[in-house]
Each structure stands twice: as structure tokens, then as C-alpha cells.
Amino acid sequence: MTSRPVAAVDCGTNSTRLLVVDAGGAPLERCMRITRLGAGVDRTGRLDGEAIRRTAEVLAEYAGLLRRHGVAAVRATATSAARDAANREELFAAVEAALGVRPELLSGEEEATLSFLGATAELAPGGGPWLVADIGGGSTELAVGPDPGGAGRPAAVRSLDMGCVRVTERFLLDDPATTDQRAAAAAFVDAQLDAAWAARPELATPATLVGLAGTVSAAVSLERRLAGYDRALVHHAELRRETVDALLAELGPLSAEQRRARPGMEPGRADVIVGGLIVLSRLMARARAARCLVSESDILDGLAASLLG
């Protein structure tokens, strides 16, 4: 077990994030930059060179923070966009050049498990079951549990190829998206969720829905009209289903430029927030969840904990 800080880096479809924790697991640094690594991947099957460059620039910034904190070990991962990309090795080389470690390509199931472990670590023991939903840019990971015999691990996981960027690029083609485009996106999400529930009946276990990642955090910021991101106000906040549906009804007919002017809107997320809210809204309907507990502890926390033993 190390006596020095450790760090986790996640190169996601929409954002590139860093968590540094001390030897006791207490956070020292959390960073998030929207890099849109997965731009166009759903259409081309390749990572765009400019997207890799944006990600590499952020990773160079993170490398400076790792040196400043004297980090002893780093675990870096790549997820949905890299899973789909034929040229992922270009990204891996850029990550290794910036951080000195080669990223791991996580499967959707591994991603779901780590997200579950990170999100539930702070929740009251025995307070489950929980249905953890990590709504990313390219995929959504679902995990339900804990498994009674699994040391806090989920009982069932499922990874779905739908997220705020993928849904936007595939269906919401106009700005603003038409009513028919939004309806087609919702139908696609419903079909994905129905297939997941059919494949893993454990997902139907009555459970508290725990939502992770940028869409759910953004929904809290929008509901509360926050001037800037404040983890203390977002972490473990509750989103009601009617709030999510009201935000979707409000923002769906607006252009990205109009959404950027909305109090609480993170500018870099304005173009994909409607796609994310469609996923969240349909998920809450499918899970029959009146509320969603928002967690800012997620896959990064699971990765960091794995380095601490």
C-alpha cells in the first residue's frame, strides 16, 4: 500500500477527467474538461485527429498536476469512443506520451462495475439495492446490486451503446432538433432499455436509481440555476422525474445557442444536453423511478480505490 497520492484518468467520449487522492483515499484534485473525443465516431468508426489533439492537450495539463502532487501510481482508461474506433492506437500513444502510462481499454461491463463501486462506496451499507446508471457520451452503463456474496460488487451489469453524444449525432440532426427527431431518439433509447431489461432481468429489481456523469450533474445545475459547478450542491442531490421531463420539454425546442444562455448551463454541454436528457428521462420511466440520486463519485473513484488496495 502506497503512502503517496495516486491518480485516475478517464478519457471518455465527451470529457477527459482526473482524480487525485491521498494515501487514505481523500480527494486532492478533481478536474473535468470537455474534449469531445468521440466526435463523429458513431458515423466514421474513427477518432478524429483534432479530438485526439484536444485530449492530449488536457492530458499534458493533468501531467503537471500529477507531478505537483507527487503521484506514485496512475491508472488511465479509455471507454466507449475508443472501443468503437479503429484507430484507437493513436489515442493510446498520445495518452502514454502525456502521462507515461498506457491506458486500459475498458469493456462496457468493466466500466459498469467500476462505476457501481465508485458510486456506492459512500452510500449507507445495507441501504441498497441500487441501480447505478452512468450516462456517458457514447454509452450508458447499468449496474444493479450489490450482489449479496460479491463484496459490494454488482449482481448484474449491462452496457448500452447510447449516450448524449451518440444520440445527438445519430438523431438530433437539426438545431434545434425537430419534434420527430426527438421522438425517434426516445424510441431508440426505449428499444435499448427494453433489450437490456430482457437480457438481464435483475435490472427489474426494485432499487434506488443512482445517476452518474455530466447529464445528471447538468440537470441539477439547470434546475437550481447555478452560476457555476459546485460539487457540494450537486453530489447526492435528488432529481425528480417531473423535473427531468420539464427540463427536456423546455430545452428540446431551443437551439444550442439559446440553451447556452440558460442559467446553469455548462456552455460545452449545450449541444448534447437534450440527447442526454432523453436518455435520463426514458431510463427513469423504464426503471419506474420517481427520483434519481445524483452521485459525483463514479468510475474515477473506483479506479483510484483499486490503486489503494
C-alpha positions in Angstrom: 0.0 0.0 0.0 1.4 3.4 -1.0 2.0 6.3 1.3 1.8 8.8 -1.6 -1.1 10.0 -3.7 -2.5 8.0 -6.6 -4.5 9.2 -9.6 -7.1 8.0 -12.1 -7.7 9.5 -15.5 -10.7 8.7 -17.7 -10.7 9.5 -21.4 -14.4 9.5 -22.1 -16.4 10.2 -25.2 -17.4 13.7 -24.1 -14.9 14.6 -21.4 -11.5 13.9 -20.1 -11.3 13.7 -16.3 -8.7 13.4 -13.5 -9.0 12.4 -9.8 -6.0 12.5 -7.4 -6.5 11.1 -3.9 -4.1 10.8 -1.0 -3.0 7.6 0.6 -6.1 7.5 2.7 -8.4 8.0 -0.3 -9.3 11.6 0.3 -9.6 13.7 -2.9 -6.9 16.2 -3.5 -7.8 17.2 -7.1 -10.8 16.7 -9.4 -10.7 18.1 -12.9 -13.0 17.8 -15.9 -12.5 19.2 -19.4 -15.0 18.7 -22.3 -12.8 17.4 -25.1 -15.4 15.6 -27.3 -13.1 12.7 -28.1 -15.9 10.8 -29.6 -17.0 13.4 -32.1 -18.0 11.6 -35.3 -17.0 8.2 -34.1 -20.5 6.8 -34.4 -20.5 7.8 -38.1 -16.9 7.1 -39.1 -15.7 4.4 -36.8 -12.5 6.5 -36.2 -11.3 9.1 -33.7 -10.8 12.5 -35.3 -7.2 13.8 -35.2 -8.4 17.1 -33.8 -10.2 15.4 -31.0 -7.1 13.4 -30.1 -5.1 16.6 -30.1 -7.7 18.3 -27.7 -7.5 15.3 -25.4 -3.7 15.3 -25.5 -3.5 19.0 -24.5 -5.7 18.3 -21.5 -3.6 15.3 -20.5 -0.5 17.4 -20.6 -2.1 19.8 -18.2 -3.0 16.8 -16.0 0.5 15.5 -16.1 1.6 18.8 -14.5 -0.8 18.2 -11.7 0.4 14.7 -11.2 4.0 16.0 -10.8 2.8 18.7 -8.4 1.1 16.1 -6.1 3.9 13.6 -6.3 1.6 10.9 -7.5 3.0 7.4 -7.1 0.7 5.5 -9.5 -1.7 6.3 -12.2 -4.5 4.3 -13.7 -5.7 5.7 -17.1 -8.7 4.3 -19.0 -10.5 4.7 -22.3 -14.1 3.8 -22.8 -16.9 4.0 -25.4 -15.3 6.1 -28.1 -12.0 4.1 -28.0 -13.9 0.8 -28.0 -15.6 1.9 -31.3 -12.6 3.4 -33.0 -10.4 1.5 -35.5 -7.5 4.0 -34.8 -7.6 3.8 -31.0 -3.8 3.2 -31.0 -3.3 6.9 -32.0 -5.1 7.9 -28.8 -3.2 5.4 -26.7 0.1 6.7 -27.9 -0.9 10.2 -27.1 -2.1 9.2 -23.6 1.2 7.3 -22.9 3.3 10.3 -24.2 1.5 12.7 -21.9 1.1 10.6 -18.7 3.8 7.9 -19.0 1.3 5.1 -18.7 -0.6 3.2 -21.3 -4.4 3.5 -21.0 -6.6 0.4 -20.4 -9.4 -0.1 -22.8 -12.3 -1.0 -20.5 -15.2 -3.2 -21.7 -18.6 -1.8 -21.0 -19.1 -4.4 -18.3 -15.8 -3.4 -16.6 -16.9 0.3 -16.8 -20.2 -0.5 -15.2 -18.6 -2.4 -12.4 -16.1 0.4 -11.6 -18.9 3.0 -11.8 -21.0 1.0 -9.3 -18.1 0.6 -6.9 -17.3 4.3 -7.0 -20.9 5.5 -6.7 -21.9 3.2 -3.9 -18.8 3.4 -1.7 -20.2 6.4 0.2 -23.8 5.2 0.5 -25.1 3.6 3.7 -24.2 -0.1 4.0 -27.4 -2.1 3.7 -29.1 0.9 2.0 -29.4 -0.8 -1.4 -30.3 -2.3 -3.7 -29.1 0.4 -6.1 -29.5 0.7 -9.9 -26.4 2.7 -10.9 -26.7 4.4 -14.3 -23.6 6.0 -15.8 -24.9 8.1 -18.8 -21.8 8.9 -20.8 -21.2 10.4 -24.2 -21.1 7.2 -26.2 -22.6 4.6 -23.9 -24.7 4.1 -20.8 -23.6 1.6 -18.2 -26.2 0.0 -15.9 -25.3 -2.0 -12.8 -27.7 -3.3 -10.1 -26.7 -4.6 -6.7 -24.9 -5.2 -4.5 -24.5 -8.9 -5.0 -25.1 -10.5 -1.5 -21.9 -12.6 -2.0 -19.9 -10.2 -4.1 -18.1 -7.9 -1.6 -20.0 -4.9 -2.7 -19.8 -5.7 -6.4 -23.0 -5.5 -8.6 -25.2 -8.5 -9.2 -25.7 -7.7 -12.9 -24.3 -5.2 -15.4 -25.2 -4.1 -18.9 -23.6 -1.6 -21.3 -25.7 0.1 -23.9 -24.4 1.9 -27.0 -26.3 5.1 -26.3 -25.2 8.4 -24.7 -25.6 12.1 -25.0 -23.1 12.5 -27.9 -24.2 9.3 -29.8 -27.9 10.1 -29.5 -27.3 13.7 -30.6 -25.2 12.8 -33.6 -27.4 9.9 -34.8 -30.9 11.5 -34.3 -30.8 15.2 -33.4 -29.5 16.4 -36.7 -31.1 19.9 -36.8 -30.5 22.8 -34.5 -32.9 22.8 -32.8 -33.9 19.2 -33.3 -37.4 18.7 -34.7 -40.2 17.0 -32.7 -39.9 13.9 -35.0 -36.1 13.7 -34.4 -36.6 13.9 -30.6 -39.3 11.2 -30.8 -37.0 8.9 -32.9 -34.3 9.4 -30.3 -36.6 8.4 -27.5 -37.8 5.4 -29.4 -34.3 4.2 -29.9 -33.5 4.7 -26.2 -36.6 2.8 -25.2 -35.6 -0.1 -27.5 -32.2 -0.3 -26.0 -33.6 -0.3 -22.5 -36.2 -2.9 -23.2 -33.5 -5.2 -24.6 -31.3 -4.6 -21.5 -34.2 -5.5 -19.2 -35.0 -8.6 -21.2 -31.3 -9.7 -21.2 -30.7 -9.0 -17.5 -34.0 -9.5 -15.5 -32.1 -8.5 -12.4 -32.3 -4.9 -13.6 -36.0 -5.0 -12.7 -35.2 -5.4 -9.0 -36.8 -2.5 -7.2 -33.9 -0.3 -6.4 -32.8 3.3 -5.8 -31.7 4.9 -9.1 -28.3 6.5 -8.8 -27.3 8.7 -11.8 -23.7 9.5 -12.8 -21.9 11.7 -15.2 -22.4 15.0 -16.9 -26.0 14.8 -17.9 -27.4 14.2 -14.4 -25.0 16.8 -12.9 -26.1 19.3 -15.6 -29.7 18.6 -14.8 -29.1 19.6 -11.1 -27.3 22.8 -12.2 -30.1 23.7 -14.6 -32.8 23.0 -12.0 -31.0 25.2 -9.4 -29.8 27.7 -12.0 -26.3 27.5 -10.6 -23.8 30.2 -11.7 -21.0 27.6 -11.8 -20.3 24.0 -10.9 -20.4 23.3 -7.2 -19.8 19.7 -6.3 -21.2 20.2 -2.8 -24.5 21.3 -4.2 -24.7 18.5 -6.9 -23.3 15.5 -5.1 -26.2 13.4 -3.6 -28.8 15.9 -4.8 -32.1 14.4 -5.9 -33.7 14.8 -9.3 -37.4 14.2 -9.6 -38.7 12.6 -12.8 -41.0 15.5 -13.4 -38.0 17.9 -13.2 -36.1 16.0 -15.8 -39.1 15.9 -18.1 -39.7 19.6 -17.6 -36.1 20.4 -18.5 -36.4 18.3 -21.6 -39.6 20.0 -22.6 -38.0 23.4 -22.1 -34.7 22.8 -23.8 -35.7 20.4 -26.6 -37.2 23.1 -28.9 -34.3 25.5 -28.3 -31.2 25.9 -30.4 -27.8 25.2 -28.8 -27.1 28.9 -28.7 -30.3 29.6 -26.8 -29.6 26.7 -24.4 -26.1 28.2 -23.7 -27.9 31.3 -22.3 -29.9 29.3 -19.9 -28.8 29.8 -16.2 -27.0 26.7 -15.0 -25.9 25.5 -18.5 -22.3 24.5 -19.0 -21.5 26.0 -22.4 -19.7 23.0 -23.7 -22.6 20.7 -23.0 -25.3 22.8 -24.6 -25.3 21.0 -27.9 -25.7 17.5 -26.4 -27.8 18.1 -23.2 -31.1 17.3 -25.0 -29.7 13.9 -26.1 -28.6 13.2 -22.5 -31.9 14.2 -21.0 -33.7 11.9 -23.4 -31.7 9.0 -22.1 -32.2 10.0 -18.5 -35.9 10.6 -18.9 -36.6 7.3 -20.7 -34.4 5.4 -18.2 -36.4 6.8 -15.2 -39.6 5.8 -17.0 -38.3 2.3 -17.7 -37.0 1.8 -14.1 -40.2 3.3 -12.7 -38.0 5.7 -10.7 -39.7 8.8 -9.3 -36.3 10.1 -8.2 -32.7 9.9 -9.2 -29.9 10.3 -6.6 -27.1 12.1 -8.3 -23.6 11.0 -7.5 -20.4 12.8 -8.4 -18.4 9.7 -7.2 -18.1 7.4 -10.2 -15.7 5.4 -12.2 -12.7 7.6 -11.3 -13.3 6.8 -7.6 -13.5 3.1 -8.4 -10.2 3.3 -10.3 -8.4 5.3 -7.6 -9.7 2.8 -4.9 -8.2 -0.1 -6.9 -4.7 1.5 -6.7 -5.0 1.9 -2.9 -5.7 -1.8 -2.4 
